[in-house]
Amino acid sequence: MRINEFKLEEYFAIHEFNVKHLLCASDCETFTVGELLSLDESSFEDLKNLRLGYTESLGDPILRYEISKLYEKINPEEIIVFSGAEEGIFIFMNIFLNKKDHLIVQYPAYQSLFEIANSLESNVTNWLMSDNGEWKLDLEFLESNIKKETKCIVINFPHNPTGYLPSQETYMELLNIAKKYDVFIFSDEVYRFLEYDEKFRLPAMCDLYEKGIKQ
């Protein structure tokens, strides 16, 4: 496998830690370790007793249990812990896709969401978001581009880099299209829980669809 240059990460490698002010990162302001430990009175003692050895390959059972609380229908046994989004995307694409499989990717997108598939010689259709229409998705385009080789639709809400969040109605229409053609949905929900208003938060795709994979 030969993957094209990851331009965003190369940019960050040069500039991220060499400037006074960083205005282009997509992550939130982080906690210090002290701030994090202050959220639970017993956490400091728990940290002191933590052994820094290998854990189970799918992730520590306690962590997987806590993650499962974010969902309504997902059990800890259905969760795999990765060291970051990049690793999860890479492993999913390599296990899931075969050569010449077709997938439709919401675009623009985090480069791994389409580049890994390209490196596997899968057939990728970019589902373009128009800046003339508040970045809204064209569901007619989606349905018209599904074919018998289509294996997966890749979505990202809230969207990086536009921040676009569809309505509940649009989200369910998208889901119904996937169900109609029996294709998987890979849902990048890295920014879920960061909505400006909680009432606009979308349900996790893995809670709605048995062929929904959430990361």
C-alpha positions as CSV (number, residue, x, y, z in Angstrom):
1,M,0.0,0.0,0.0
2,R,1.3,3.5,-0.9
3,I,-0.7,6.4,0.6
4,N,-0.5,9.9,-0.8
5,E,1.0,12.6,1.3
6,F,-1.2,13.7,4.2
7,K,-1.0,17.4,3.5
8,L,-2.8,18.6,6.6
9,E,-0.5,16.6,9.0
10,E,2.6,17.8,7.1
11,Y,1.5,21.4,7.5
12,F,1.0,20.9,11.2
13,A,4.4,19.1,11.5
14,I,6.0,22.3,10.3
15,H,3.9,25.0,11.9
16,E,1.8,23.7,14.8
17,F,4.4,24.0,17.6
18,N,6.4,26.9,16.1
19,V,3.9,29.7,16.3
20,K,2.6,31.9,19.2
21,H,-1.1,31.6,18.2
22,L,-2.7,28.6,16.5
23,L,-6.0,29.4,14.8
24,C,-6.4,26.5,12.4
25,A,-6.5,23.4,14.7
26,S,-9.7,21.3,14.8
27,D,-9.3,20.1,18.4
28,C,-10.6,21.8,21.5
29,E,-8.6,23.5,24.3
30,T,-7.3,20.6,26.4
31,F,-7.4,19.9,30.1
32,T,-4.3,19.8,32.2
33,V,-3.8,16.5,34.1
34,G,-4.6,18.4,37.3
35,E,-7.9,19.7,35.9
36,L,-8.8,16.3,34.7
37,L,-8.1,14.6,38.0
38,S,-10.1,17.3,39.9
39,L,-13.3,16.0,38.3
40,D,-13.3,13.0,40.6
41,E,-12.0,13.0,44.2
42,S,-10.7,9.4,44.0
43,S,-9.0,9.8,40.6
44,F,-5.5,10.8,42.0
45,E,-5.3,7.6,44.1
46,D,-6.6,5.5,41.2
47,L,-3.9,7.1,39.0
48,K,-1.1,6.3,41.5
49,N,-2.2,2.6,41.5
50,L,-2.4,2.3,37.7
51,R,0.1,-0.2,36.3
52,L,1.6,0.9,33.0
53,G,1.5,-2.4,31.2
54,Y,-0.3,-3.9,28.2
55,T,-4.0,-3.9,28.2
56,E,-6.5,-6.1,26.3
57,S,-6.2,-5.7,22.6
58,L,-9.7,-4.3,22.2
59,G,-9.2,-1.8,25.0
60,D,-9.5,-1.9,28.8
61,P,-12.9,-3.3,29.8
62,I,-13.6,-0.5,32.2
63,L,-12.9,2.1,29.4
64,R,-15.1,0.2,26.9
65,Y,-17.9,0.1,29.5
66,E,-17.7,3.8,30.1
67,I,-17.7,4.5,26.4
68,S,-20.8,2.4,25.9
69,K,-22.7,4.8,28.2
70,L,-22.6,7.3,25.4
71,Y,-25.0,5.1,23.3
72,E,-28.4,3.6,23.8
73,K,-28.0,0.2,22.1
74,I,-24.2,-0.5,22.0
75,N,-22.7,-2.9,24.4
76,P,-19.0,-2.8,25.6
77,E,-18.3,-5.9,23.6
78,E,-19.1,-4.0,20.4
79,I,-16.5,-1.3,21.1
80,I,-12.9,-1.2,20.1
81,V,-10.5,1.4,21.6
82,F,-8.0,3.1,19.3
83,S,-5.3,5.6,20.0
84,G,-6.9,8.1,17.7
85,A,-9.3,8.7,14.8
86,E,-6.6,8.1,12.2
87,E,-5.9,4.6,13.5
88,G,-9.6,3.7,13.5
89,I,-10.1,4.8,10.0
90,F,-7.0,3.0,8.7
91,I,-8.0,-0.3,10.3
92,F,-11.6,-0.1,9.3
93,M,-10.8,0.6,5.7
94,N,-8.2,-2.2,5.4
95,I,-10.5,-4.8,7.0
96,F,-13.7,-3.7,5.3
97,L,-12.8,-2.7,1.8
98,N,-11.7,-4.9,-1.1
99,K,-10.2,-3.8,-4.3
100,K,-12.7,-2.2,-6.6
101,D,-15.4,-1.8,-3.9
102,H,-17.2,1.5,-4.3
103,L,-17.9,4.0,-1.5
104,I,-19.3,7.5,-1.4
105,V,-17.6,10.0,0.8
106,Q,-19.0,13.3,2.0
107,Y,-16.5,15.9,0.7
108,P,-14.5,18.0,1.6
109,A,-13.3,15.5,4.3
110,Y,-10.5,14.6,6.6
111,Q,-8.0,13.2,4.1
112,S,-7.9,9.7,5.6
113,L,-11.6,9.2,5.0
114,F,-11.0,8.9,1.3
115,E,-7.2,8.5,0.9
116,I,-7.0,5.1,2.6
117,A,-9.7,3.8,0.2
118,N,-7.8,5.2,-2.8
119,S,-4.7,3.5,-1.7
120,L,-6.6,0.2,-1.6
121,E,-7.7,0.9,-5.2
122,S,-11.3,1.2,-4.2
123,N,-13.6,3.3,-6.3
124,V,-14.3,6.6,-4.4
125,T,-17.1,9.1,-5.3
126,N,-16.8,12.5,-3.7
127,W,-20.2,13.7,-2.4
128,L,-19.6,17.4,-2.8
129,M,-21.0,19.9,-0.4
130,S,-21.9,23.2,-2.0
131,D,-20.8,26.5,-0.4
132,N,-23.7,28.2,-2.2
133,G,-26.3,26.3,-0.2
134,E,-25.0,26.5,3.4
135,W,-23.0,23.3,2.7
136,K,-26.2,21.3,2.5
137,L,-26.0,17.7,1.1
138,D,-27.7,16.7,-2.1
139,L,-29.5,13.5,-1.3
140,E,-30.5,13.0,-4.9
141,F,-26.8,13.0,-5.9
142,L,-26.2,10.4,-3.2
143,E,-29.0,8.0,-4.3
144,S,-28.2,8.4,-8.0
145,N,-24.5,7.4,-7.4
146,I,-25.2,4.2,-5.5
147,K,-24.6,1.1,-7.6
148,K,-24.3,-2.6,-7.1
149,E,-20.6,-2.3,-6.0
150,T,-21.4,0.4,-3.4
151,K,-20.4,-0.9,0.0
152,C,-20.4,2.2,2.2
153,I,-21.4,5.8,2.6
154,V,-18.9,7.9,4.6
155,I,-20.3,10.8,6.6
156,N,-19.0,13.3,9.1
157,F,-21.3,15.3,11.4
158,P,-20.7,17.9,12.8
159,H,-18.6,18.4,9.7
160,N,-14.9,19.1,9.5
161,P,-14.1,21.7,8.2
162,T,-17.4,23.5,7.6
163,G,-19.2,22.8,10.9
164,Y,-22.3,21.7,8.9
165,L,-24.9,19.8,10.8
166,P,-28.0,18.4,8.9
167,S,-31.5,18.5,10.3
168,Q,-32.9,15.4,11.9
169,E,-35.1,15.0,8.8
170,T,-32.2,15.1,6.4
171,Y,-30.2,12.7,8.6
172,M,-33.1,10.2,8.6
173,E,-33.5,10.5,4.8
174,L,-29.8,9.7,4.4
175,L,-30.2,6.7,6.7
176,N,-33.3,5.4,4.7
177,I,-31.3,5.6,1.5
178,A,-28.6,3.4,3.0
179,K,-31.2,1.0,4.2
180,K,-33.0,0.9,0.9
181,Y,-29.8,-0.2,-0.9
182,D,-28.4,-2.2,2.0
183,V,-25.1,-0.3,2.3
184,F,-23.1,0.4,5.3
185,I,-22.6,3.9,6.8
186,F,-19.3,4.9,8.3
187,S,-20.1,7.8,10.5
188,D,-17.2,10.0,11.7
189,E,-18.7,11.6,14.9
190,V,-15.4,13.0,16.4
191,Y,-17.1,16.4,17.0
192,R,-20.4,15.0,18.4
193,F,-21.2,16.7,21.7
194,L,-19.7,20.0,20.5
195,E,-22.9,21.4,18.9
196,Y,-23.7,25.0,19.7
197,D,-27.1,23.9,20.9
198,E,-27.7,20.4,22.3
199,K,-31.2,20.3,20.8
200,F,-29.6,19.9,17.3
201,R,-27.5,16.9,18.3
202,L,-28.0,13.9,16.0
203,P,-28.4,10.4,17.3
204,A,-25.3,8.2,17.0
205,M,-25.6,6.3,13.7
206,C,-24.7,3.0,15.4
207,D,-27.8,3.4,17.6
208,L,-30.0,3.8,14.5
209,Y,-28.6,1.3,12.0
210,E,-27.3,-2.2,12.4
211,K,-24.9,-1.4,9.5
212,G,-23.8,1.8,11.1
213,I,-20.1,2.1,12.2
214,K,-19.3,5.0,14.4
215,Q,-15.9,6.4,15.2
